[in-house]
Amino acid sequence: MAKEVNIFVENRLGRLQSVAAILADNEINVRTMTLQDRGEFGLMKLIVDKPEKADLALKDKGFASAIKDILAILLEDKPGSFNKLMLTFENSKINILDAYGFVIESNKQAVFCVEVKEPGNIKQILQQEGFKILEEELYEF
């Protein structure tokens, strides 16, 4: 499975830049990032090229950080791809807890990152439906 770095950050000026500086100082490349407001704190979710190194570097600087396993699913960047993926989840009775996506190359490839409570055999089902599950190759783009 792919790895997502989750960081709790105070909702105040400069905290995101502190995270960015730690990652830069440790030569960690950010592939994508989301941020969710939780009042006084935010939840920052990152896909980086070196998740274990990022987690350790952030913890070393006092950040509450954790690595979470997620599915990173490669999609064609064209109309209908997202629908096909959602139908596969629905037909497999797999509920999505959290998700986001990003485009690698316009009109060619996109990645949909998803967290599910009980993945069961969803990886095999997705592969049977023609989807590619990214793991280590996610960090090579």
N, C-alpha and C positions, 0 to 999 in steps of 0.2 A: 504494500500500500504506500501511497505518497505520504509525506510528512508535512504537517502544517505547524508553524510556531505560533502559539497563542501567548499574548502579553497583556497583562493588566497595566494600564497607564493612567496616572492622575489626569483629570480633565483640566489641565492648565497649560498656559503658554510655555513652550520649550520642551515639553516631555517627548513629543514625537521626534523632534530634532535630536534629543539625547539618544533615542533608540537608533535613529539613522546614523549618528556619529559612531556608536558602538559597532554597528554592522560594518560601516566603512573602515573603521580602524582595524577590524578583523578580516578585511577583504572578503566580505560576504555580499553576494549580489542578490538584490530583491527582485523576484520575478513578478509578484503581484502582492497587493496589500488591500485589506479592507479594515474599516474602523467602525465600531458600533458604540454609540453613546449609551452609557449606563449611569447617567447622573454625574456624580463626582469622579467617576472613573470611566474609562473606555476600554473596550476589548479590541485589541489590534491583532489581526490574523495575517500571517505572512507565509508565502511560499518563497523560500530562499534556496540558493544553490548548496548550502552547507547547513542543514537544519540543526544537527547536533552541536556543531560549533557555535551557531547563533544562540541556541538555548543556554549553553554554558557561559558564553560571553555576557549575555544579558543577566543571568543569575549572579555572575561575579560582580556586576555593577549594581546589584540590589533590586532588579526588576523581578516581579513574579511572572515566571515564564514556564510554559509546558509545551511538549510536543504531542500532537494528536494525529492519529492515523485517519486519513481520508481517502476517498476514491477520487482520482483525477482521470477524467474520461475525455479522450480525444474525440472531437466532433468535426465534421465538415462545417466550414463557415458558410452555410447556405440556408435559405428558408426551408423549414421542415425538420432540420436535424434535431433541434431542441424538442419538438413535438414527438418525434420518434423515440428520443431518450425518455421523455416523461411517460409515454405510453408503456415503455418497457418496465419502468418502475411501478406504474399502476398495475399492469398485468401481473407483475411478480409480487404484488401486495407488500412492497417495500416503501415505508414512509420516510421521507427526507426530513431531517432535523435542521440542517443548515446547508446553504449552498451559495456559490457565486461562480462567475465565469470570466474568462478573458480571451481575447483573440491573439493568436500567435502571429498569423499572417492573414491579412484581410482577403476574404473570398477563398481561403484555403483551409486553415485550421484554427480551431478554438479549443479551449479546455474548460470543462465544467467540473468544478470541485464540489464534492458533496459529502456530507456526514450523515450516516444512517445509524439508527440505534442497534439494529441487529442485521448485519450485512448478509448473513446466511450464504447462499450461493449466488448472490447478485453478480459477482465478478464473472462467473461462468456464463450466466444468462446474458450479460452484456456482451461478452465475447461472441456468444452464439448469434447475437443479433447484429454482429459486425462492428461493434465498438471496440476501440483499443483502450486498455487501461494503462495509464502511465505510472511508472514507479521511478526508478533511477533515471530514466531518460528525461523525466520532467526537469531535472536539474541541468540538462545539457543544452537546452534551447538558447 
